[in-house]
Amino acid sequence: MSTSTDHRTTARVLATVWAALVLGVLALGWLITHPLETTVDPWDDRVERSIAAERTADLDVAAAIGSGVADTIVGVGLAVVVAGLAAWRLRSWRPVVYFATLVGGYLALYAIVTHLVTRDRPPVEILDPGLIPDHSFPSGHVATSIVVYGGIALWVAAAAPRWRRWTWPLFLLPLVVAPSRLYQGAHHPTDVLTSFVFASIWLVVVSRVLLPRDAEPQKSEVPRIERGLPSGS
């Protein structure tokens, strides 16, 4: 993005995709809680009851840890730290723009949907205290795990390719968070699946539009130029 036209095009693409995701998730939430309620709820509730029936003290602890890594304050705090360090290291605002768009866009979508689509939590004992009873749809923890940890992994892969092989485990965290939230009775399976879909789409789009390209090759040219050597020597 080197011109004002590029910036406007980028903003337009991101705004269009974000608006489409908001409308799509709202539409799906309305379907689940209205015309499809009598079809979806019995299956969701049956799955949750079967999971709750298998609870043990050790699994309770494991689920609390698996859920905790994607608490909003943890995810947002981690994104802020990584964005700040990357901006300082690269002397660029690009990491801040990337993470602010990625995380801010998800948080805005989540706030809108949870306030317009009311869905009660599963009919089991909820092991995560303090949750708003009718904010089950969609799963904020699952979305956080995807946009934050997936966003960090993709940023590192683009900005520092030599480190990408060390970041792939971050992509596995949603597979830990999702069952943890189901185990705790915080969400229905369809809440979790919805977050997997919309958060993954948002991550892919933002990353394709805002991720740096050829960050390290460009950086490697700086010393050569400073020494007065031609870049092709």
C-alpha positions as CSV (number, residue, x, y, z in Angstrom):
1,M,0.0,0.0,0.0
2,S,1.9,3.0,-1.3
3,T,-0.8,5.5,-2.3
4,S,-4.0,6.9,-0.9
5,T,-5.9,4.9,-3.5
6,D,-4.4,1.7,-2.2
7,H,-5.4,2.6,1.3
8,R,-8.9,3.4,0.3
9,T,-9.2,0.1,-1.6
10,T,-7.9,-1.8,1.4
11,A,-10.3,-0.1,3.8
12,R,-13.2,-0.8,1.4
13,V,-12.3,-4.5,1.1
14,L,-12.0,-4.9,4.9
15,A,-15.2,-3.0,5.6
16,T,-17.2,-4.9,3.0
17,V,-16.0,-8.3,4.3
18,W,-16.6,-7.3,7.9
19,A,-20.1,-6.1,7.2
20,A,-20.9,-9.3,5.3
21,L,-19.6,-11.4,8.2
22,V,-21.7,-9.4,10.7
23,L,-24.8,-9.9,8.6
24,G,-24.1,-13.5,8.0
25,V,-23.5,-14.3,11.7
26,L,-26.6,-12.4,12.6
27,A,-28.7,-14.3,10.1
28,L,-27.3,-17.6,11.3
29,G,-28.0,-16.7,14.9
30,W,-31.6,-15.7,14.0
31,L,-32.1,-19.0,12.2
32,I,-30.7,-21.0,15.2
33,T,-32.8,-19.2,17.8
34,H,-36.0,-18.9,15.8
35,P,-37.1,-21.1,12.9
36,L,-34.5,-23.9,13.5
37,E,-34.6,-23.7,17.3
38,T,-36.7,-26.9,17.7
39,T,-34.3,-28.7,15.4
40,V,-30.9,-27.4,16.6
41,D,-31.5,-27.1,20.4
42,P,-32.2,-30.8,21.0
43,W,-29.0,-31.9,19.3
44,D,-26.9,-29.2,21.0
45,D,-28.4,-30.0,24.4
46,R,-27.9,-33.7,23.9
47,V,-24.2,-33.2,23.1
48,E,-23.6,-30.9,26.1
49,R,-25.3,-33.3,28.5
50,S,-23.2,-36.2,27.3
51,I,-20.0,-34.1,27.8
52,A,-21.1,-33.0,31.2
53,A,-21.7,-36.6,32.2
54,E,-18.0,-37.3,31.7
55,R,-16.6,-34.6,33.9
56,T,-13.8,-35.4,36.3
57,A,-11.7,-33.2,38.7
58,D,-8.7,-33.5,36.4
59,L,-10.6,-32.6,33.3
60,D,-12.1,-29.6,35.1
61,V,-8.6,-28.3,35.6
62,A,-7.5,-29.0,32.1
63,A,-10.6,-27.3,30.7
64,A,-10.1,-24.2,32.8
65,I,-6.5,-23.9,31.5
66,G,-7.6,-24.6,27.9
67,S,-10.3,-21.9,28.2
68,G,-8.0,-19.4,30.1
69,V,-5.5,-19.1,27.3
70,A,-8.3,-17.5,25.2
71,D,-9.8,-15.2,27.8
72,T,-10.5,-11.8,26.2
73,I,-8.0,-10.0,28.5
74,V,-5.3,-12.6,27.7
75,G,-5.9,-12.5,24.0
76,V,-6.1,-8.7,23.7
77,G,-3.2,-8.2,26.0
78,L,-1.0,-10.6,24.0
79,A,-2.0,-9.0,20.7
80,V,-1.1,-5.5,22.1
81,V,2.3,-6.8,23.3
82,V,3.2,-8.5,20.1
83,A,2.0,-5.5,18.0
84,G,4.0,-3.1,20.1
85,L,7.2,-5.2,20.0
86,A,6.9,-5.8,16.2
87,A,6.3,-2.1,15.6
88,W,9.3,-1.2,17.7
89,R,11.5,-3.8,16.0
90,L,10.5,-2.8,12.5
91,R,10.1,0.9,13.1
92,S,6.7,0.7,11.4
93,W,3.0,1.1,12.3
94,R,2.0,-1.8,10.1
95,P,1.9,-4.4,12.9
96,V,-0.3,-2.1,15.0
97,V,-2.7,-1.6,12.1
98,Y,-2.7,-5.4,11.4
99,F,-3.5,-6.5,15.0
100,A,-5.8,-3.6,15.7
101,T,-7.9,-4.5,12.6
102,L,-7.8,-8.2,13.2
103,V,-8.7,-8.1,16.9
104,G,-10.8,-4.9,16.9
105,G,-12.9,-6.2,14.0
106,Y,-13.6,-9.4,15.8
107,L,-14.5,-7.7,19.0
108,A,-16.9,-5.3,17.3
109,L,-18.6,-8.2,15.5
110,Y,-18.9,-10.2,18.7
111,A,-20.3,-7.2,20.7
112,I,-23.0,-6.6,18.0
113,V,-24.0,-10.2,17.6
114,T,-24.2,-11.1,21.3
115,H,-26.4,-8.1,22.0
116,L,-28.8,-8.7,19.0
117,V,-28.9,-12.5,19.2
118,T,-29.9,-13.7,22.6
119,R,-29.3,-17.4,23.3
120,D,-29.3,-19.1,26.6
121,R,-26.3,-21.1,27.8
122,P,-26.5,-24.9,27.6
123,P,-28.8,-26.6,30.2
124,V,-25.9,-28.0,32.3
125,E,-23.8,-26.8,35.2
126,I,-21.5,-24.0,33.8
127,L,-18.0,-24.3,35.2
128,D,-16.9,-20.8,34.1
129,P,-18.6,-18.5,36.6
130,G,-19.8,-15.0,35.8
131,L,-20.9,-15.5,32.2
132,I,-23.9,-13.6,30.9
133,P,-26.6,-16.2,30.7
134,D,-28.0,-15.3,27.3
135,H,-24.7,-14.5,25.5
136,S,-24.0,-18.0,24.3
137,F,-23.9,-17.2,20.6
138,P,-21.2,-17.2,19.3
139,S,-18.1,-18.3,21.3
140,G,-15.8,-15.4,22.0
141,H,-13.1,-17.6,23.4
142,V,-12.9,-19.7,20.2
143,A,-12.8,-16.6,18.0
144,T,-10.1,-15.1,20.2
145,S,-8.0,-18.2,19.9
146,I,-8.2,-18.1,16.1
147,V,-7.7,-14.4,15.4
148,V,-5.0,-13.8,18.1
149,Y,-2.9,-16.9,18.0
150,G,-3.5,-17.5,14.3
151,G,-2.8,-13.9,13.6
152,I,0.5,-14.0,15.5
153,A,1.5,-17.2,13.6
154,L,0.8,-15.6,10.2
155,W,2.5,-12.4,11.1
156,V,5.7,-14.1,12.1
157,A,5.6,-16.3,9.0
158,A,5.3,-13.2,6.8
159,A,7.6,-10.8,8.7
160,A,10.3,-13.4,9.7
161,P,10.0,-16.5,7.5
162,R,12.9,-18.2,9.2
163,W,10.9,-18.5,12.4
164,R,7.6,-19.8,10.8
165,R,8.4,-23.5,11.7
166,W,8.3,-22.5,15.4
167,T,4.8,-20.9,15.2
168,W,2.7,-23.7,13.7
169,P,1.6,-25.0,17.2
170,L,-0.3,-21.7,17.6
171,F,-2.7,-22.9,15.0
172,L,-3.6,-25.9,17.2
173,L,-4.8,-23.7,20.2
174,P,-8.3,-23.4,18.9
175,L,-8.5,-27.2,18.9
176,V,-7.8,-26.9,22.7
177,V,-10.0,-24.0,23.4
178,A,-13.1,-25.3,21.6
179,P,-13.5,-28.6,23.5
180,S,-12.6,-26.7,26.8
181,R,-15.6,-24.3,26.3
182,L,-17.9,-27.2,25.4
183,Y,-16.7,-29.1,28.5
184,Q,-17.3,-26.1,30.8
185,G,-20.9,-25.8,29.4
186,A,-20.3,-22.3,28.3
187,H,-21.4,-22.8,24.7
188,H,-23.4,-25.0,22.4
189,P,-21.6,-26.9,19.6
190,T,-23.2,-24.6,17.0
191,D,-21.9,-21.5,18.9
192,V,-18.4,-22.9,18.6
193,L,-18.7,-24.0,15.0
194,T,-20.0,-20.5,14.1
195,S,-16.9,-18.9,15.6
196,F,-14.6,-21.3,13.8
197,V,-16.1,-20.2,10.5
198,F,-16.4,-16.4,10.9
199,A,-13.1,-16.0,12.8
200,S,-11.2,-18.0,10.2
201,I,-12.6,-16.0,7.3
202,W,-11.7,-12.7,9.1
203,L,-8.2,-14.0,9.8
204,V,-7.6,-15.0,6.2
205,V,-8.9,-11.8,4.7
206,V,-7.1,-9.4,7.1
207,S,-3.9,-11.4,6.7
208,R,-4.1,-11.4,2.9
209,V,-4.7,-7.6,2.8
210,L,-2.4,-6.3,5.6
211,L,0.4,-8.7,6.1
212,P,3.9,-7.5,5.1
213,R,5.5,-9.0,2.0
214,D,9.2,-9.8,1.6
215,A,9.9,-8.1,5.0
216,E,13.3,-9.8,5.5
217,P,14.7,-9.4,2.0
218,Q,14.0,-5.7,2.1
219,K,15.6,-5.4,5.5
220,S,18.7,-7.2,4.3
221,E,19.3,-4.6,1.6
222,V,19.7,-1.7,4.1
223,P,23.3,-2.4,5.2
224,R,24.4,-2.8,1.6
225,I,22.9,0.6,0.7
226,E,24.4,2.2,3.7
227,R,27.8,1.0,2.8
228,G,27.4,2.6,-0.7
229,L,27.4,-0.8,-2.4
230,P,25.0,-1.4,-5.3
231,S,22.1,-3.7,-4.3
232,G,22.9,-6.1,-7.1
233,S,26.7,-6.5,-6.3
